[in-house]
Amino acid sequence: MVVTKEELIGSLQNEVRILLHLASKIDPEKLGYRPSPKQRSMLELLQYLTVMGPALIQQIKIGTFDLVAFRTAEAEAANLSIDAALAKIRSHSIDYANLLSSLTEAELRGEVEMFGRRATRGAMIVNMVLCGCAAYRMQLFLYLKAVGREELGTMDLWAGMDGPKQATA
């Protein structure tokens, strides 16, 4: 394994931490912001993120994607308030540990076929869930920048912390 199970759990938990840091920068009046009519709003993005990671891991574990179950979970998440969505995302740190700790090394190396490709469970979790978390946090960061949070920078996006204060003239 290139990454241990513990490192994978830690990386997913770090994604939760960074996402929550970025979410703390949201002006509640801007939750409805969407770059174009067919894109998710800021709130819809967070609602989706309450489902994406844990649901995909559950389905990767069993080796089949259940679109009906995924869409049902998405529909339920669409009713969450911002506070409920953030609480659910916060719980992902524990969820990821619980979902992955029961997998053996052999199960992580076991192959499954989903979305037209065959890969090990471990590779699917890294490529679909971990990389997906990083991509969606980038999307949230870009939304925040688009609504005027010009002070946000590299530290916010990649380290999940406020960067140094810029000197004002």
C-alpha positions, 0 to 999 in steps of 0.5 A: 500500500502506498498509503496506510489505512490510518493515513487515508483516514487522517487525510479524509479527516483533514479534508473535513477540517479544511472544508469546515474552515472554509465554510466558516468564511461564508456570509449567510447572505451569500448562501444562495450564490451560484456562478450560473443557473445550472450550478449548485448554490453555496448551500446546495454544495454543502448539502451535497457534501454531507452525502458524497464522501460517506455514501461513496465509501459505503458503496465502494465497500460493497462494490456496487453503486446504488444510484437510487440510494445515493439520490435518496440521500441527496434528496434528504440532504437538500432539506438541511439548513446550513447549520445542520449541513455543517454539523453533518459534515463535522460528523464525517471525521468520525464517520470516515474512521468508522467506515474505513477501520473495519476494512482489512488490507486485503479488502482495500486491495480487493478489486471492484468495478464501478462507473465503468472502471475496475480498481482496488477499493483503496484506489477508488476511495483515494481517487473518488472520495479523497480527490473529490473532497479536495475538488469540492473544497476548491469549488467552495473556495472559488465561490467564496472568492467570487462573492468578495472574500478577497482576503482568502488565500493559499493557507485557507485553501490548502492548510485550512487556516487563516493566512498572515494578515496583509498590511494595509496602507 
